[in-house]
Amino acid sequence: MNAPWQGSSRIDIARRVMARSLDSLKTIPNLEVGLRIYGHQSPLLPGQQDCNDTKLEVPFSPQGAEKAKGWINYVVPKGTTPIARSLEKAGGDFPECKKCRNVIILVTDGIEACDEDPCAIAKALRSKGIIVKPFVIGIGMNMDYLNALECIGTVYDASSEETFKQVLNVVISQALNNTTCQININDIHKKPTETNISFSLYDEKSGALKYHYIHTMNKAGNPDTLTIDPLLTYKLVVHSVPQVEKKGIRLIPQKHNIIEIDAPQGAIETKISGYNKTSSVMMIVRKKGEMNTIYAQHFPEKQDYLVGNYDLEILTLPRIYMTDVKVNQSATTKIEIPLAGTLDLNTPIGGYGAIFQLENGKTNWVCDIKDEFSRQSFNLQPGKYKVVYRNRKTSKTVYTTEKSFTITSGQTTVITL
């Protein structure tokens, strides 16, 4: 903290900024402030450091802000940086209070220097039920070092005196008066009626996932209120099908922010005639005119999709293709297919062949016969078919045989070749 910074030293700038912030806390009711300092008792000597150099100098009290200001004005940095041990001790500094909200603000210009693990300490505190929500403010630190402290809590980079002042003010305001927001997921009429869908908020700068929720309406029928960090720039991803995202979201600290995103939805409901159980039939869903699969839907199943037009490929034998299927706002598009019938195919010798569908005067390939099996079953859509086959012991093409058959829903057709 004695290092030069911004035309002064880190400790002098920290004194000025923190003194102003502590002054602002003196008149806040029901607030107690404590101050733990490390690296101020034992000098750092070549080859040795005092990793126990951490002490609660100002116990928590309503007058703690004024007392902490006095200590900060006169403390002299001397020693090392035992962050893990200080954090562990800080967890025990809070007075017993079942209704209190405990917050740790760690101000540092260096990383852990005593070969201990601040991440493990933070995890251990949480596992013991010690309610702490640390904020880490790095003064003039390398971002790689600062990011290593994200496991402790919310990390802020104070790259200048002005930034330090802003960050400290926002951190304190968060601790006292949290910034809130609501996510309005709008329908096609720009009304926030879409809900019960998962969404994620990412730090747009680092790409790190910060919040992951299921969207909920409160008792008044409005999108529920969230408390989130106001300093980050966010990317919002609504996990609709297909998902939508919004970038560059900035919040106003200490205000209620409304984030708007359009994700109007309807649904597609699948059904097999006369069959109510879950089947192995699936349907590939793609946006109209595109090849990327956005969802694989079971039969029967109801699934929400963004309002729009879709191409469907139903994985029956033979395949069923439906193009330009429309999904409307808050409406359900129903897709119903016939119940399949079963072909039991016996080929005692085994051989080679294929099944074809006979439809509208055309012969369409459906699937091949597996030559390694003597008995095979195929679930086929109702209709007229033929099987073309040659057993494995023949060596002439003219020994190919054909047999026509009809498949009826829910019934089994047996053919022996």
C-alpha positions in Angstrom: 0.0 0.0 0.0 3.0 2.3 0.2 3.6 2.0 -3.5 3.2 5.2 -5.6 -0.1 5.5 -7.4 -1.9 8.3 -9.3 0.6 10.9 -8.2 0.4 9.9 -4.5 0.6 6.6 -2.7 -2.0 3.8 -2.5 -2.4 4.2 1.3 -2.9 8.0 1.1 -5.5 7.7 -1.6 -7.2 4.9 0.3 -7.3 7.1 3.4 -8.9 10.0 1.6 -11.5 7.9 -0.2 -12.4 5.7 2.7 -12.6 8.6 5.2 -15.3 10.3 3.0 -17.2 7.0 2.7 -17.1 6.4 6.5 -18.3 9.9 7.1 -21.4 9.1 5.0 -22.2 6.1 7.3 -22.3 7.9 10.6 -25.9 8.9 10.5 -27.4 5.7 9.1 -29.6 3.9 11.7 -29.2 0.3 12.7 -25.7 0.1 11.1 -22.6 -1.2 12.9 -19.1 -0.9 11.4 -16.0 -2.9 12.3 -12.5 -2.7 11.0 -10.0 -5.5 10.7 -6.5 -4.6 9.4 -3.7 -6.8 8.2 0.0 -6.3 7.5 0.3 -3.4 9.9 2.0 -4.8 13.0 5.1 -6.8 11.8 7.6 -5.5 9.3 8.3 -7.6 6.2 11.9 -8.8 6.4 13.9 -10.7 3.8 13.0 -14.4 4.0 10.3 -14.0 6.7 6.8 -12.7 7.0 4.2 -12.7 9.8 1.1 -14.5 8.4 -0.7 -13.9 11.7 -0.5 -10.2 11.3 -4.3 -9.6 11.2 -6.3 -7.9 13.9 -9.8 -6.6 14.6 -8.8 -3.0 15.6 -12.4 -1.6 15.7 -15.0 -4.1 17.0 -18.5 -3.7 15.5 -20.5 -0.9 17.1 -22.8 2.0 16.1 -19.8 4.3 16.6 -17.6 2.0 14.5 -17.5 4.3 11.4 -15.9 7.2 13.4 -13.4 4.9 15.1 -12.5 3.2 11.8 -11.8 6.5 10.3 -9.4 7.3 13.0 -7.5 4.1 12.5 -7.3 4.4 8.7 -5.8 7.9 9.1 -2.9 6.7 11.1 -2.3 3.1 10.2 1.1 2.4 8.5 1.5 -0.6 6.1 4.4 -2.7 7.1 4.0 -6.4 6.4 2.5 -9.1 4.3 -0.9 -9.9 2.8 -2.6 -12.8 4.7 -6.0 -12.6 2.9 -7.2 -16.1 3.7 -6.4 -15.9 7.4 -7.9 -12.4 7.6 -11.1 -13.5 5.9 -11.3 -16.5 8.3 -11.0 -14.2 11.3 -13.4 -11.7 9.8 -16.1 -14.4 9.7 -15.9 -14.5 13.5 -15.9 -10.7 14.0 -19.6 -10.2 13.5 -21.7 -10.0 16.7 -24.4 -12.7 17.2 -27.6 -11.4 15.5 -30.2 -13.6 13.8 -31.8 -10.7 11.8 -28.6 -8.9 10.7 -27.1 -8.9 7.2 -23.3 -9.2 7.4 -21.1 -7.8 4.7 -17.3 -7.9 4.3 -15.6 -5.3 2.1 -12.0 -6.4 1.4 -9.7 -3.6 0.2 -6.3 -4.9 -1.1 -3.5 -4.0 -3.4 -2.1 -7.5 -3.5 -2.9 -11.2 -3.7 -2.6 -13.9 -1.0 1.0 -14.0 0.2 1.0 -16.8 2.8 0.4 -19.8 0.5 -3.2 -20.3 1.9 -6.4 -20.6 -0.1 -8.9 -17.7 0.2 -11.3 -19.7 -1.9 -11.3 -22.6 0.5 -11.8 -20.3 3.5 -14.8 -18.5 1.9 -16.3 -21.9 1.1 -15.7 -23.1 4.7 -17.4 -20.0 6.1 -20.5 -20.6 4.0 -20.6 -24.3 5.0 -20.6 -23.3 8.7 -23.6 -21.0 8.1 -21.7 -17.8 8.6 -23.6 -15.3 6.4 -21.0 -13.1 4.7 -21.2 -11.5 1.3 -17.7 -10.2 0.6 -16.9 -7.4 -1.8 -13.2 -7.3 -3.1 -11.8 -4.0 -4.2 -8.4 -4.3 -5.9 -6.4 -1.1 -5.8 -4.1 -0.8 -8.9 -3.9 -4.6 -9.3 -3.2 -6.8 -12.3 -6.6 -8.1 -13.5 -5.4 -11.7 -13.6 -4.5 -11.5 -9.9 -7.8 -9.7 -9.1 -9.9 -12.3 -11.0 -8.3 -15.0 -8.8 -10.2 -13.5 -5.9 -13.6 -13.9 -7.5 -14.2 -17.1 -5.5 -14.4 -14.9 -2.4 -17.1 -12.6 -3.6 -17.9 -9.8 -6.0 -14.7 -8.3 -7.4 -14.2 -4.7 -8.4 -11.2 -3.1 -10.1 -10.2 0.3 -8.8 -7.8 1.5 -11.5 -7.7 5.1 -10.4 -8.7 7.3 -7.4 -11.9 8.3 -9.1 -12.8 4.7 -9.9 -11.9 3.7 -6.3 -14.3 6.4 -5.1 -17.1 5.3 -7.4 -16.6 1.6 -6.7 -16.5 2.1 -2.9 -19.7 4.2 -3.0 -21.5 1.7 -5.1 -20.4 -1.2 -2.9 -21.6 0.6 0.2 -24.9 1.5 -1.5 -25.3 -2.1 -2.5 -24.7 -3.2 1.1 -27.2 -0.7 2.4 -29.7 -0.1 -0.4 -29.6 -2.9 -3.0 -30.1 -2.1 -6.7 -33.1 -3.9 -8.0 -34.4 -4.9 -11.4 -37.2 -6.8 -13.1 -37.0 -8.7 -16.4 -39.9 -8.0 -18.7 -40.2 -10.8 -21.2 -42.6 -9.4 -23.7 -45.2 -11.0 -25.9 -46.0 -10.1 -29.5 -48.0 -7.1 -28.2 -45.0 -5.8 -26.2 -46.7 -6.7 -22.9 -44.6 -8.5 -20.2 -46.8 -11.6 -20.1 -44.2 -14.4 -20.8 -43.0 -16.2 -17.7 -42.0 -19.5 -16.1 -38.9 -19.7 -18.4 -35.3 -19.8 -17.4 -32.9 -16.9 -18.1 -29.3 -16.1 -17.4 -27.4 -12.9 -16.8 -23.7 -12.9 -17.8 -20.9 -10.4 -17.2 -20.6 -9.2 -20.8 -16.9 -8.3 -20.2 -15.7 -11.6 -18.8 -18.5 -13.9 -20.1 -19.0 -15.3 -16.6 -22.4 -16.4 -15.6 -23.6 -14.2 -12.7 -27.3 -15.1 -12.2 -29.5 -17.9 -13.4 -33.2 -17.9 -12.5 -36.6 -19.2 -13.5 -38.7 -16.1 -14.5 -41.6 -15.6 -12.0 -44.6 -13.3 -11.7 -45.2 -11.9 -8.2 -48.6 -11.9 -6.5 -49.5 -8.6 -8.2 -49.0 -10.2 -11.6 -45.8 -8.3 -12.4 -42.3 -9.7 -13.1 -40.6 -10.5 -9.8 -38.0 -8.1 -8.4 -34.3 -9.1 -8.3 -31.4 -7.7 -6.5 -28.2 -7.7 -8.6 -24.8 -6.0 -8.9 -25.2 -2.6 -10.5 -21.6 -2.2 -11.7 -21.4 -4.8 -14.4 -22.5 -4.6 -18.0 -24.8 -7.6 -18.6 -25.8 -9.9 -21.4 -29.3 -11.4 -20.8 -30.1 -14.8 -22.4 -33.7 -16.0 -22.2 -33.7 -19.8 -22.7 -36.7 -19.9 -25.0 -36.7 -22.2 -28.1 -34.9 -20.8 -29.9 -33.2 -18.6 -27.2 -33.0 -14.8 -27.4 -30.4 -12.5 -26.0 -29.9 -8.8 -25.2 -26.4 -7.2 -24.8 -25.1 -4.0 -23.3 -27.4 -3.9 -20.3 -26.4 -1.2 -17.7 -28.2 -0.6 -14.4 -28.7 2.6 -12.5 -27.4 2.0 -8.9 -29.9 2.4 -6.1 -32.8 2.5 -8.6 -35.4 -0.1 -9.7 -34.4 -1.0 -13.3 -36.6 -2.5 -15.9 -35.0 -4.7 -18.5 -37.1 -5.4 -21.6 -36.6 -8.3 -24.0 -39.0 -9.7 -26.7 -39.7 -13.4 -26.5 -43.3 -14.0 -27.7 -44.3 -17.6 -27.4 -46.8 -20.2 -28.5 -46.6 -24.0 -28.4 -46.5 -27.1 -30.5 -48.3 -30.1 -29.1 -47.6 -33.6 -30.5 -50.0 -36.6 -30.4 -50.2 -40.1 -31.8 -53.8 -41.1 -32.7 -55.2 -43.5 -30.2 -52.0 -43.7 -28.1 -51.5 -41.7 -24.9 -48.2 -43.2 -23.5 -44.8 -41.7 -24.2 -43.4 -43.3 -27.3 -39.9 -43.5 -28.9 -41.0 -41.2 -31.8 -39.3 -37.8 -31.9 -39.7 -34.8 -34.1 -36.8 -32.5 -35.2 -37.8 -28.8 -35.2 -36.0 -26.3 -37.3 -36.7 -22.6 -38.1 -38.3 -22.3 -41.5 -35.7 -22.6 -44.3 -32.8 -23.4 -41.9 -30.9 -26.6 -41.3 -29.9 -26.2 -37.6 -32.0 -28.3 -35.2 -33.4 -26.1 -32.4 -35.3 -28.8 -30.5 -36.1 -32.6 -30.6 -39.6 -33.1 -29.4 -41.1 -36.3 -28.1 -44.5 -37.7 -29.0 -46.7 -36.9 -27.1 -45.3 -33.6 -25.6 -46.2 -29.9 -25.5 -43.3 -27.5 -26.0 -43.2 -23.7 -26.1 -41.5 -22.0 -29.1 -41.0 -18.4 -30.2 -43.8 -17.1 -32.4 -42.8 -17.9 -36.0 -42.7 -20.5 -38.7 -41.0 -23.9 -38.4 -40.1 -27.0 -40.5 -40.7 -30.3 -38.8 -39.2 -33.7 -39.5 -40.9 -36.6 -37.7 -38.6 -39.5 -37.2 -41.1 -42.3 -38.1 -40.7 -44.9 -40.8 -41.1 -43.5 -43.3 -40.2 -39.9 -42.3 -43.0 -37.3 -42.1 -42.1 -33.8 -43.2 -44.1 -30.7 -42.5 -43.0 -27.3 -43.7 -44.0 -23.8 -42.8 -45.8 -24.8 -39.6 -47.0 -21.6 -37.8 -46.7 -20.9 -34.0 -49.0 -18.1 -32.9 -48.9 -16.0 -29.7 -50.3 -17.9 -26.7 -51.8 -20.5 -29.0 -51.1 -24.3 -29.4 -50.4 -25.8 -32.8 -51.4 -29.5 -32.7 -49.4 -32.1 -34.7 -51.1 -35.5 -34.8 -49.8 -38.6 -36.6 -51.3 -42.1 -36.9 -50.4 -44.9 -34.6 -47.8 -47.1 -36.3 -48.2 -50.8 -37.1 -45.5 -53.4 -36.8 -43.8 -55.5 -39.5 -42.3 -58.7 -38.2 -39.9 -59.9 -40.9 -38.4 -63.4 -40.8 -35.5 -64.2 -43.0 -34.2 -67.6 -41.7 -31.2 -67.7 -44.0 -30.4 -64.0 -43.6 -29.8 -61.7 -46.5 -29.9 -58.3 -48.1 -32.9 -56.1 -48.9 -34.9 -53.0 -48.3 -38.5 -51.8 -47.5 -40.3 -49.5 -49.9 -43.5 -47.5 -49.5 -46.0 -47.5 -52.3 -47.8 -44.2 -52.5 -49.5 -42.2 -55.3 -47.9 -44.5 -57.9 -44.4 -44.0 -56.6 -42.1 -46.4 -54.9 -40.2 -44.6 -52.1 -37.3 -46.2 -50.1 -37.9 -46.4 -46.4 -35.1 -48.4 -44.8 -32.7 -51.3 -45.4 -32.9 -54.8 -43.9 -30.0 -55.7 -41.6 -28.4 -58.7 -43.1 -26.9 -60.0 -39.8 -30.4 -60.7 -38.3 -32.8 -63.4 -39.2 -35.7 -61.8 -37.5 -36.4 -58.0 -37.5 -39.3 -55.7 -36.4 -40.1 -52.3 -38.0 -42.6 -49.8 -36.8 -44.2 -48.4 -39.9 -46.8 -45.8 -40.6 -50.1 -47.2 -42.0 -50.0 -47.8 -45.7 -48.9 -50.1 -48.6 -45.4 -51.4 -48.8 -43.2 -54.0 -50.4 -40.0 -55.7 -49.3 -37.3 -56.5 -51.9 -34.9 -59.3 -50.7 -32.1 -61.6 -51.8 -30.8 -64.3 -49.3 -27.1 -64.3 -48.5 -26.4 -67.7 -50.1 -27.4 -66.8 -53.6 -24.9 -65.2 -56.0 -27.2 -64.0 -58.8 -29.2 -60.8 -58.9 -32.1 -62.6 -60.6 -32.8 -64.4 -57.3 -34.1 -61.1 -55.8 -37.7 -61.5 -54.6 -40.5 -59.0 -53.8 -43.4 -59.2 -51.5 -46.1 -56.6 -51.0 -48.0 -56.0 -47.7 -50.2 -53.5 -45.9 -49.6 -51.9 -42.5 -52.5 -51.1 -40.3 -52.4 -48.9 -37.1 -51.8 -50.9 -34.0 -51.6 -54.3 -35.7 -48.7 -56.6 -36.6 -48.0 -58.0 -40.0 -45.8 -61.1 -40.2 -43.8 -61.9 -43.4 -41.5 -64.8 -43.9 -39.0 -64.7 -46.8 
